[in-house]
Amino acid sequence: MGAVILKRSDVNEDRIPNLCICCGKPATARPTKTFSKRQEWTNTMLFLGGVPYFACAALFRNYATMSTPLCDSHRNHFRWQSAIFWGGLAIIATLLIGCFAMIPHMPDKILQNCFAGTGIFALLWVIAYVINNFVSVTAAKVDDHEILLVGVADRFANACNRRSSDYVDEVEEASHFQFARR
Ligand SMILES: [Zn+2]
């Protein structure tokens, strides 16, 4: 697994190699995916505590939408990521609503067990989400000029780097040619 810096201009003009971003095999699909990363200043909110930090990290984000090349085996890669995050969140919300709804009807002992069960599920969900983030393609940095993706296939990263150096060579060659003609 590697990392690659993509220029915004390459992403916007879809100059991304047609190799699976996960394994480097020839891609068979290019679904649109929006990567996002919290804005760096939101780190300072940690001093104010967990809730302001997570609220700002969720609200103040930079986004980059790109067509992501994927092979047949990895065509659902980003769907799994979303399913784990949103599916887990929906289950936790439902469990919490259920626990609160039972407060007037159940003895304290059972309620304690229900809330403890929800807490254990939430903890497992966080662990699953963190592990999934480590093995998935995610954005480590998104700004106005570039996007740093981590967890990409080395072959994909090499192809991107080769392509951008070819592009620089082409631009240099073109400017030399223009200069020579003057
Ligand atoms: Zn693949």
Boltz pocket constraint, residues with backbone or C-beta under 6 A from the ligand:
constraints:
  - pocket:
      binder: B
      contacts: [[A, 20], [A, 21], [A, 22], [A, 23], [A, 24], [A, 25], [A, 70], [A, 71], [A, 72], [A, 73], [A, 74]]
      max_distance: 6.0
